[in-house]
Amino acid sequence: MAYTAGANASRWHVVRVINVMEKPIPDFAIFQNSRTRQSALWVKETGEWKKCSESDYDTVFGMATMLRKSEHSGWILQQIARAIIELEK
């Protein structure tokens, strides 16, 4: 673990440094914060988080729910990843 000083030097924040070798990089991930209604999508091929607008929050929430509950989540995931890659071109 690494320790960094915050804005107030008397406060220290614990920061865990993750070595890429510790965990595999996921092919796809969804980040959502319901309090701020922020969303972002990760596709390994693009190598970066694609930030979504606040108006996309409910759509991304629906995608996440569909992926969790569907018997065909692998196929759905492939279609989402392809769409994101095409948007990046």
Biopython code that builds the backbone (N, CA, C, O; Angstrom):
import numpy as np
from Bio.PDB.StructureBuilder import StructureBuilder

atoms = [
    (1, "MET", "N", (0.837, -1.174, 0.000)),
    (1, "MET", "CA", (0.000, 0.000, 0.000)),
    (1, "MET", "C", (0.879, 1.233, 0.000)),
    (1, "MET", "O", (1.996, 1.226, 0.518)),
    (2, "ALA", "N", (0.354, 2.285, -0.590)),
    (2, "ALA", "CA", (1.053, 3.558, -0.617)),
    (2, "ALA", "C", (0.234, 4.562, 0.167)),
    (2, "ALA", "O", (-0.990, 4.460, 0.240)),
    (3, "TYR", "N", (0.900, 5.511, 0.739)),
    (3, "TYR", "CA", (0.214, 6.554, 1.501)),
    (3, "TYR", "C", (0.486, 7.898, 0.843)),
    (3, "TYR", "O", (1.623, 8.201, 0.481)),
    (4, "THR", "N", (-0.555, 8.699, 0.688)),
    (4, "THR", "CA", (-0.373, 10.021, 0.101)),
    (4, "THR", "C", (-0.998, 11.066, 1.008)),
    (4, "THR", "O", (-2.013, 10.818, 1.658)),
    (5, "ALA", "N", (-0.384, 12.225, 1.041)),
    (5, "ALA", "CA", (-0.929, 13.317, 1.850)),
    (5, "ALA", "C", (-2.036, 13.997, 1.071)),
    (5, "ALA", "O", (-1.900, 14.257, -0.124)),
    (6, "GLY", "N", (-3.127, 14.283, 1.753)),
    (6, "GLY", "CA", (-4.239, 14.997, 1.115)),
    (6, "GLY", "C", (-3.972, 16.489, 1.131)),
    (6, "GLY", "O", (-2.853, 16.923, 1.405)),
    (7, "ALA", "N", (-4.995, 17.271, 0.840)),
    (7, "ALA", "CA", (-4.869, 18.729, 0.820)),
    (7, "ALA", "C", (-4.426, 19.234, 2.186)),
    (7, "ALA", "O", (-3.643, 20.179, 2.276)),
    (8, "ASN", "N", (-4.909, 18.625, 3.220)),
    (8, "ASN", "CA", (-4.509, 18.961, 4.581)),
    (8, "ASN", "C", (-3.444, 17.945, 4.980)),
    (8, "ASN", "O", (-3.744, 16.757, 5.100)),
    (9, "ALA", "N", (-2.212, 18.388, 5.187)),
    (9, "ALA", "CA", (-1.094, 17.479, 5.425)),
    (9, "ALA", "C", (-1.293, 16.586, 6.641)),
    (9, "ALA", "O", (-0.622, 15.561, 6.755)),
    (10, "SER", "N", (-2.194, 16.942, 7.553)),
    (10, "SER", "CA", (-2.410, 16.094, 8.723)),
    (10, "SER", "C", (-3.305, 14.903, 8.396)),
    (10, "SER", "O", (-3.422, 13.982, 9.204)),
    (11, "ARG", "N", (-3.932, 14.906, 7.234)),
    (11, "ARG", "CA", (-4.766, 13.783, 6.813)),
    (11, "ARG", "C", (-4.015, 12.944, 5.798)),
    (11, "ARG", "O", (-3.431, 13.471, 4.851)),
    (12, "TRP", "N", (-4.033, 11.655, 5.998)),
    (12, "TRP", "CA", (-3.369, 10.741, 5.074)),
    (12, "TRP", "C", (-4.406, 9.812, 4.488)),
    (12, "TRP", "O", (-5.310, 9.358, 5.189)),
    (13, "HIS", "N", (-4.282, 9.531, 3.215)),
    (13, "HIS", "CA", (-5.199, 8.646, 2.523)),
    (13, "HIS", "C", (-4.449, 7.379, 2.134)),
    (13, "HIS", "O", (-3.328, 7.439, 1.628)),
    (14, "VAL", "N", (-5.064, 6.256, 2.370)),
    (14, "VAL", "CA", (-4.466, 4.990, 1.964)),
    (14, "VAL", "C", (-4.858, 4.744, 0.512)),
    (14, "VAL", "O", (-6.038, 4.766, 0.162)),
    (15, "VAL", "N", (-3.866, 4.513, -0.315)),
    (15, "VAL", "CA", (-4.089, 4.246, -1.724)),
    (15, "VAL", "C", (-3.502, 2.890, -2.032)),
    (15, "VAL", "O", (-2.317, 2.659, -1.792)),
    (16, "ARG", "N", (-4.305, 1.993, -2.555)),
    (16, "ARG", "CA", (-3.800, 0.672, -2.923)),
    (16, "ARG", "C", (-3.323, 0.732, -4.360)),
    (16, "ARG", "O", (-4.092, 1.050, -5.267)),
    (17, "VAL", "N", (-2.072, 0.431, -4.560)),
    (17, "VAL", "CA", (-1.496, 0.406, -5.896)),
    (17, "VAL", "C", (-1.662, -1.012, -6.425)),
    (17, "VAL", "O", (-1.130, -1.960, -5.848)),
    (18, "ILE", "N", (-2.395, -1.155, -7.514)),
    (18, "ILE", "CA", (-2.649, -2.474, -8.079)),
    (18, "ILE", "C", (-1.687, -2.721, -9.225)),
    (18, "ILE", "O", (-1.652, -1.969, -10.200)),
    (19, "ASN", "N", (-0.928, -3.758, -9.098)),
    (19, "ASN", "CA", (-0.038, -4.180, -10.160)),
    (19, "ASN", "C", (-0.892, -4.877, -11.210)),
    (19, "ASN", "O", (-1.745, -5.694, -10.863)),
    (20, "VAL", "N", (-0.681, -4.575, -12.475)),
    (20, "VAL", "CA", (-1.465, -5.178, -13.549)),
    (20, "VAL", "C", (-1.357, -6.699, -13.506)),
    (20, "VAL", "O", (-2.277, -7.396, -13.934)),
    (21, "MET", "N", (-0.260, -7.209, -13.003)),
    (21, "MET", "CA", (-0.082, -8.657, -12.937)),
    (21, "MET", "C", (-0.964, -9.286, -11.857)),
    (21, "MET", "O", (-1.221, -10.489, -11.901)),
    (22, "GLU", "N", (-1.432, -8.492, -10.885)),
    (22, "GLU", "CA", (-2.275, -9.020, -9.813)),
    (22, "GLU", "C", (-3.642, -9.431, -10.325)),
    (22, "GLU", "O", (-4.151, -10.492, -9.964)),
    (23, "LYS", "N", (-4.235, -8.601, -11.159)),
    (23, "LYS", "CA", (-5.596, -8.836, -11.637)),
    (23, "LYS", "C", (-5.629, -8.690, -13.145)),
    (23, "LYS", "O", (-4.994, -7.798, -13.708)),
    (24, "PRO", "N", (-6.378, -9.577, -13.796)),
    (24, "PRO", "CA", (-6.504, -9.410, -15.251)),
    (24, "PRO", "C", (-7.340, -8.176, -15.575)),
    (24, "PRO", "O", (-8.242, -7.806, -14.823)),
    (25, "ILE", "N", (-7.032, -7.554, -16.690)),
    (25, "ILE", "CA", (-7.806, -6.399, -17.142)),
    (25, "ILE", "C", (-9.094, -6.938, -17.756)),
    (25, "ILE", "O", (-9.044, -7.802, -18.631)),
    (26, "PRO", "N", (-10.255, -6.438, -17.307)),
    (26, "PRO", "CA", (-11.514, -6.977, -17.835)),
    (26, "PRO", "C", (-11.741, -6.570, -19.285)),
    (26, "PRO", "O", (-11.265, -5.527, -19.733)),
    (27, "ASP", "N", (-12.477, -7.412, -20.015)),
    (27, "ASP", "CA", (-12.841, -7.090, -21.391)),
    (27, "ASP", "C", (-13.871, -5.976, -21.429)),
    (27, "ASP", "O", (-13.883, -5.163, -22.354)),
    (28, "PHE", "N", (-14.737, -5.940, -20.421)),
    (28, "PHE", "CA", (-15.821, -4.961, -20.387)),
    (28, "PHE", "C", (-16.191, -4.693, -18.938)),
    (28, "PHE", "O", (-16.178, -5.603, -18.110)),
    (29, "ALA", "N", (-16.520, -3.443, -18.632)),
    (29, "ALA", "CA", (-16.970, -3.091, -17.286)),
    (29, "ALA", "C", (-17.897, -1.890, -17.368)),
    (29, "ALA", "O", (-17.797, -1.058, -18.270)),
    (30, "ILE", "N", (-18.803, -1.826, -16.395)),
    (30, "ILE", "CA", (-19.723, -0.692, -16.284)),
    (30, "ILE", "C", (-19.513, -0.061, -14.919)),
    (30, "ILE", "O", (-19.498, -0.755, -13.902)),
    (31, "PHE", "N", (-19.350, 1.259, -14.899)),
    (31, "PHE", "CA", (-19.265, 2.019, -13.655)),
    (31, "PHE", "C", (-20.514, 2.879, -13.570)),
    (31, "PHE", "O", (-20.881, 3.552, -14.534)),
    (32, "GLN", "N", (-21.167, 2.855, -12.410)),
    (32, "GLN", "CA", (-22.302, 3.752, -12.196)),
    (32, "GLN", "C", (-22.312, 4.242, -10.758)),
    (32, "GLN", "O", (-22.032, 3.489, -9.825)),
    (33, "ASN", "N", (-22.640, 5.519, -10.599)),
    (33, "ASN", "CA", (-22.796, 6.126, -9.287)),
    (33, "ASN", "C", (-24.214, 6.678, -9.246)),
    (33, "ASN", "O", (-24.518, 7.678, -9.896)),
    (34, "SER", "N", (-25.079, 6.022, -8.477)),
    (34, "SER", "CA", (-26.488, 6.423, -8.453)),
    (34, "SER", "C", (-26.697, 7.786, -7.796)),
    (34, "SER", "O", (-27.661, 8.485, -8.110)),
    (35, "ARG", "N", (-25.804, 8.164, -6.893)),
    (35, "ARG", "CA", (-25.941, 9.465, -6.234)),
    (35, "ARG", "C", (-25.699, 10.614, -7.206)),
    (35, "ARG", "O", (-26.438, 11.599, -7.199)),
    (36, "THR", "N", (-24.668, 10.494, -8.042)),
    (36, "THR", "CA", (-24.329, 11.563, -8.990)),
    (36, "THR", "C", (-24.869, 11.304, -10.400)),
    (36, "THR", "O", (-24.792, 12.172, -11.271)),
    (37, "ARG", "N", (-25.416, 10.102, -10.615)),
    (37, "ARG", "CA", (-25.924, 9.668, -11.916)),
    (37, "ARG", "C", (-24.827, 9.689, -12.981)),
    (37, "ARG", "O", (-25.086, 9.996, -14.144)),
    (38, "GLN", "N", (-23.612, 9.364, -12.577)),
    (38, "GLN", "CA", (-22.497, 9.250, -13.508)),
    (38, "GLN", "C", (-22.371, 7.796, -13.951)),
    (38, "GLN", "O", (-22.585, 6.868, -13.172)),
    (39, "SER", "N", (-22.021, 7.625, -15.216)),
    (39, "SER", "CA", (-21.805, 6.296, -15.780)),
    (39, "SER", "C", (-20.588, 6.338, -16.691)),
    (39, "SER", "O", (-20.253, 7.372, -17.269)),
    (40, "ALA", "N", (-19.941, 5.196, -16.802)),
    (40, "ALA", "CA", (-18.838, 5.053, -17.743)),
    (40, "ALA", "C", (-18.753, 3.592, -18.161)),
    (40, "ALA", "O", (-19.110, 2.693, -17.401)),
    (41, "LEU", "N", (-18.279, 3.372, -19.371)),
    (41, "LEU", "CA", (-18.130, 2.022, -19.910)),
    (41, "LEU", "C", (-16.667, 1.785, -20.257)),
    (41, "LEU", "O", (-15.998, 2.674, -20.784)),
    (42, "TRP", "N", (-16.170, 0.592, -19.963)),
    (42, "TRP", "CA", (-14.799, 0.195, -20.277)),
    (42, "TRP", "C", (-14.857, -0.948, -21.286)),
    (42, "TRP", "O", (-15.549, -1.943, -21.070)),
    (43, "VAL", "N", (-14.129, -0.800, -22.382)),
    (43, "VAL", "CA", (-13.930, -1.888, -23.332)),
    (43, "VAL", "C", (-12.423, -2.033, -23.493)),
    (43, "VAL", "O", (-11.727, -1.075, -23.832)),
    (44, "LYS", "N", (-11.934, -3.228, -23.249)),
    (44, "LYS", "CA", (-10.491, -3.471, -23.252)),
    (44, "LYS", "C", (-9.823, -3.011, -24.554)),
    (44, "LYS", "O", (-8.722, -2.461, -24.529)),
    (45, "GLU", "N", (-10.491, -3.236, -25.684)),
    (45, "GLU", "CA", (-9.902, -2.879, -26.980)),
    (45, "GLU", "C", (-9.647, -1.383, -27.126)),
    (45, "GLU", "O", (-8.699, -0.985, -27.803)),
    (46, "THR", "N", (-10.487, -0.539, -26.496)),
    (46, "THR", "CA", (-10.267, 0.904, -26.593)),
    (46, "THR", "C", (-9.255, 1.376, -25.558)),
    (46, "THR", "O", (-8.599, 2.400, -25.750)),
    (47, "GLY", "N", (-9.125, 0.633, -24.458)),
    (47, "GLY", "CA", (-8.123, 0.948, -23.444)),
    (47, "GLY", "C", (-8.430, 2.164, -22.595)),
    (47, "GLY", "O", (-7.531, 2.712, -21.957)),
    (48, "GLU", "N", (-9.683, 2.597, -22.572)),
    (48, "GLU", "CA", (-10.041, 3.750, -21.753)),
    (48, "GLU", "C", (-11.519, 3.699, -21.385)),
    (48, "GLU", "O", (-12.320, 3.015, -22.023)),
    (49, "TRP", "N", (-11.850, 4.438, -20.346)),
    (49, "TRP", "CA", (-13.245, 4.552, -19.931)),
    (49, "TRP", "C", (-13.950, 5.528, -20.852)),
    (49, "TRP", "O", (-13.425, 6.603, -21.143)),
    (50, "LYS", "N", (-15.128, 5.163, -21.308)),
    (50, "LYS", "CA", (-15.973, 6.037, -22.135)),
    (50, "LYS", "C", (-17.029, 6.632, -21.210)),
    (50, "LYS", "O", (-17.962, 5.943, -20.800)),
    (51, "LYS", "N", (-16.879, 7.910, -20.884)),
    (51, "LYS", "CA", (-17.804, 8.577, -19.974)),
    (51, "LYS", "C", (-19.128, 8.816, -20.686)),
    (51, "LYS", "O", (-19.159, 9.248, -21.839)),
    (52, "CYS", "N", (-20.210, 8.532, -19.990)),
    (52, "CYS", "CA", (-21.557, 8.725, -20.536)),
    (52, "CYS", "C", (-22.165, 9.991, -19.944)),
    (52, "CYS", "O", (-21.785, 10.433, -18.860)),
    (53, "SER", "N", (-23.101, 10.555, -20.664)),
    (53, "SER", "CA", (-23.780, 11.744, -20.144)),
    (53, "SER", "C", (-24.771, 11.328, -19.054)),
    (53, "SER", "O", (-25.172, 10.167, -18.972)),
    (54, "GLU", "N", (-25.152, 12.287, -18.231)),
    (54, "GLU", "CA", (-26.113, 12.013, -17.166)),
    (54, "GLU", "C", (-27.426, 11.496, -17.738)),
    (54, "GLU", "O", (-28.094, 10.675, -17.108)),
    (55, "SER", "N", (-27.801, 11.964, -18.918)),
    (55, "SER", "CA", (-29.054, 11.517, -19.539)),
    (55, "SER", "C", (-29.001, 10.044, -19.966)),
    (55, "SER", "O", (-30.044, 9.438, -20.212)),
    (56, "ASP", "N", (-27.799, 9.465, -20.057)),
    (56, "ASP", "CA", (-27.639, 8.052, -20.422)),
    (56, "ASP", "C", (-27.682, 7.117, -19.216)),
    (56, "ASP", "O", (-27.616, 5.898, -19.376)),
    (57, "TYR", "N", (-27.790, 7.674, -18.018)),
    (57, "TYR", "CA", (-27.714, 6.858, -16.797)),
    (57, "TYR", "C", (-28.728, 5.707, -16.809)),
    (57, "TYR", "O", (-28.367, 4.558, -16.552)),
    (58, "ASP", "N", (-29.988, 6.012, -17.106)),
    (58, "ASP", "CA", (-31.024, 4.973, -17.072)),
    (58, "ASP", "C", (-30.792, 3.904, -18.136)),
    (58, "ASP", "O", (-31.058, 2.727, -17.897)),
    (59, "THR", "N", (-30.304, 4.300, -19.299)),
    (59, "THR", "CA", (-30.006, 3.338, -20.363)),
    (59, "THR", "C", (-28.882, 2.406, -19.942)),
    (59, "THR", "O", (-28.972, 1.194, -20.136)),
    (60, "VAL", "N", (-27.824, 2.964, -19.368)),
    (60, "VAL", "CA", (-26.697, 2.146, -18.914)),
    (60, "VAL", "C", (-27.146, 1.235, -17.774)),
    (60, "VAL", "O", (-26.720, 0.083, -17.695)),
    (61, "PHE", "N", (-28.000, 1.746, -16.895)),
    (61, "PHE", "CA", (-28.537, 0.923, -15.813)),
    (61, "PHE", "C", (-29.316, -0.262, -16.398)),
    (61, "PHE", "O", (-29.202, -1.389, -15.914)),
    (62, "GLY", "N", (-30.100, 0.003, -17.431)),
    (62, "GLY", "CA", (-30.838, -1.076, -18.098)),
    (62, "GLY", "C", (-29.912, -2.106, -18.716)),
    (62, "GLY", "O", (-30.174, -3.306, -18.630)),
    (63, "MET", "N", (-28.814, -1.646, -19.349)),
    (63, "MET", "CA", (-27.836, -2.577, -19.918)),
    (63, "MET", "C", (-27.226, -3.443, -18.833)),
    (63, "MET", "O", (-27.101, -4.655, -19.004)),
    (64, "ALA", "N", (-26.844, -2.832, -17.717)),
    (64, "ALA", "CA", (-26.232, -3.580, -16.623)),
    (64, "ALA", "C", (-27.195, -4.628, -16.074)),
    (64, "ALA", "O", (-26.798, -5.761, -15.802)),
    (65, "THR", "N", (-28.456, -4.247, -15.914)),
    (65, "THR", "CA", (-29.463, -5.178, -15.420)),
    (65, "THR", "C", (-29.658, -6.325, -16.406)),
    (65, "THR", "O", (-29.742, -7.485, -16.002)),
    (66, "MET", "N", (-29.730, -6.007, -17.691)),
    (66, "MET", "CA", (-29.902, -7.020, -18.725)),
    (66, "MET", "C", (-28.723, -8.002, -18.719)),
    (66, "MET", "O", (-28.919, -9.212, -18.832)),
    (67, "LEU", "N", (-27.505, -7.476, -18.588)),
    (67, "LEU", "CA", (-26.328, -8.341, -18.564)),
    (67, "LEU", "C", (-26.333, -9.273, -17.353)),
    (67, "LEU", "O", (-25.938, -10.435, -17.453)),
    (68, "ARG", "N", (-26.781, -8.758, -16.217)),
    (68, "ARG", "CA", (-26.821, -9.590, -15.009)),
    (68, "ARG", "C", (-27.872, -10.687, -15.092)),
    (68, "ARG", "O", (-27.652, -11.785, -14.580)),
    (69, "LYS", "N", (-29.009, -10.414, -15.725)),
    (69, "LYS", "CA", (-30.145, -11.337, -15.673)),
    (69, "LYS", "C", (-30.349, -12.201, -16.917)),
    (69, "LYS", "O", (-31.096, -13.178, -16.867)),
    (70, "SER", "N", (-29.711, -11.866, -18.013)),
    (70, "SER", "CA", (-29.955, -12.561, -19.266)),
    (70, "SER", "C", (-29.206, -13.894, -19.347)),
    (70, "SER", "O", (-28.093, -14.039, -18.840)),
    (71, "GLU", "N", (-29.851, -14.851, -19.996)),
    (71, "GLU", "CA", (-29.186, -16.125, -20.293)),
    (71, "GLU", "C", (-28.199, -15.954, -21.446)),
    (71, "GLU", "O", (-27.348, -16.814, -21.668)),
    (72, "HIS", "N", (-28.311, -14.851, -22.176)),
    (72, "HIS", "CA", (-27.471, -14.600, -23.355)),
    (72, "HIS", "C", (-26.546, -13.415, -23.116)),
    (72, "HIS", "O", (-26.288, -12.634, -24.033)),
    (73, "SER", "N", (-26.055, -13.277, -21.911)),
    (73, "SER", "CA", (-25.243, -12.109, -21.565)),
    (73, "SER", "C", (-23.953, -12.024, -22.382)),
    (73, "SER", "O", (-23.491, -10.922, -22.674)),
    (74, "GLY", "N", (-23.373, -13.141, -22.751)),
    (74, "GLY", "CA", (-22.158, -13.131, -23.567)),
    (74, "GLY", "C", (-22.396, -12.480, -24.918)),
    (74, "GLY", "O", (-21.590, -11.664, -25.366)),
    (75, "TRP", "N", (-23.496, -12.833, -25.570)),
    (75, "TRP", "CA", (-23.828, -12.258, -26.864)),
    (75, "TRP", "C", (-24.137, -10.768, -26.727)),
    (75, "TRP", "O", (-23.682, -9.958, -27.534)),
    (76, "ILE", "N", (-24.912, -10.411, -25.702)),
    (76, "ILE", "CA", (-25.251, -9.008, -25.462)),
    (76, "ILE", "C", (-23.978, -8.196, -25.233)),
    (76, "ILE", "O", (-23.830, -7.097, -25.769)),
    (77, "LEU", "N", (-23.076, -8.732, -24.451)),
    (77, "LEU", "CA", (-21.804, -8.066, -24.164)),
    (77, "LEU", "C", (-21.004, -7.837, -25.443)),
    (77, "LEU", "O", (-20.425, -6.766, -25.627)),
    (78, "GLN", "N", (-20.967, -8.823, -26.320)),
    (78, "GLN", "CA", (-20.248, -8.670, -27.588)),
    (78, "GLN", "C", (-20.853, -7.546, -28.430)),
    (78, "GLN", "O", (-20.121, -6.775, -29.052)),
    (79, "GLN", "N", (-22.171, -7.450, -28.451)),
    (79, "GLN", "CA", (-22.832, -6.411, -29.240)),
    (79, "GLN", "C", (-22.552, -5.017, -28.670)),
    (79, "GLN", "O", (-22.316, -4.068, -29.418)),
    (80, "ILE", "N", (-22.579, -4.905, -27.359)),
    (80, "ILE", "CA", (-22.274, -3.620, -26.713)),
    (80, "ILE", "C", (-20.833, -3.211, -27.008)),
    (80, "ILE", "O", (-20.570, -2.060, -27.355)),
    (81, "ALA", "N", (-19.906, -4.152, -26.870)),
    (81, "ALA", "CA", (-18.487, -3.860, -27.119)),
    (81, "ALA", "C", (-18.271, -3.441, -28.566)),
    (81, "ALA", "O", (-17.522, -2.501, -28.830)),
    (82, "ARG", "N", (-18.915, -4.123, -29.506)),
    (82, "ARG", "CA", (-18.778, -3.761, -30.924)),
    (82, "ARG", "C", (-19.292, -2.342, -31.182)),
    (82, "ARG", "O", (-18.676, -1.572, -31.919)),
    (83, "ALA", "N", (-20.418, -2.012, -30.570)),
    (83, "ALA", "CA", (-20.988, -0.668, -30.764)),
    (83, "ALA", "C", (-20.050, 0.402, -30.226)),
    (83, "ALA", "O", (-19.870, 1.444, -30.857)),
    (84, "ILE", "N", (-19.457, 0.156, -29.073)),
    (84, "ILE", "CA", (-18.530, 1.137, -28.484)),
    (84, "ILE", "C", (-17.290, 1.287, -29.349)),
    (84, "ILE", "O", (-16.812, 2.402, -29.559)),
    (85, "ILE", "N", (-16.769, 0.192, -29.846)),
    (85, "ILE", "CA", (-15.588, 0.246, -30.707)),
    (85, "ILE", "C", (-15.894, 1.028, -31.980)),
    (85, "ILE", "O", (-15.071, 1.820, -32.438)),
    (86, "GLU", "N", (-17.077, 0.807, -32.552)),
    (86, "GLU", "CA", (-17.477, 1.536, -33.770)),
    (86, "GLU", "C", (-17.617, 3.041, -33.497)),
    (86, "GLU", "O", (-17.272, 3.863, -34.346)),
    (87, "LEU", "N", (-18.122, 3.395, -32.314)),
    (87, "LEU", "CA", (-18.250, 4.806, -31.962)),
    (87, "LEU", "C", (-16.894, 5.493, -31.837)),
    (87, "LEU", "O", (-16.771, 6.695, -32.072)),
    (88, "GLU", "N", (-15.879, 4.716, -31.465)),
    (88, "GLU", "CA", (-14.537, 5.271, -31.302)),
    (88, "GLU", "C", (-13.844, 5.550, -32.630)),
    (88, "GLU", "O", (-12.883, 6.318, -32.685)),
    (89, "LYS", "N", (-14.327, 4.931, -33.690)),
    (89, "LYS", "CA", (-13.672, 5.083, -35.024)),
    (89, "LYS", "C", (-13.993, 6.416, -35.634)),
    (89, "LYS", "O", (-13.537, 6.717, -36.737)),
]
sb = StructureBuilder()
sb.init_structure("model")
sb.init_model(0)
sb.init_chain("A")
sb.init_seg("    ")
for serial, (resi, resn, name, xyz) in enumerate(atoms, 1):
    if name == "N":
        sb.init_residue(resn, " ", resi, " ")
    sb.init_atom(name, np.array(xyz, "f"), 0.0, 1.0, " ", f" {name:<3s}", serial, name[0])
structure = sb.get_structure()
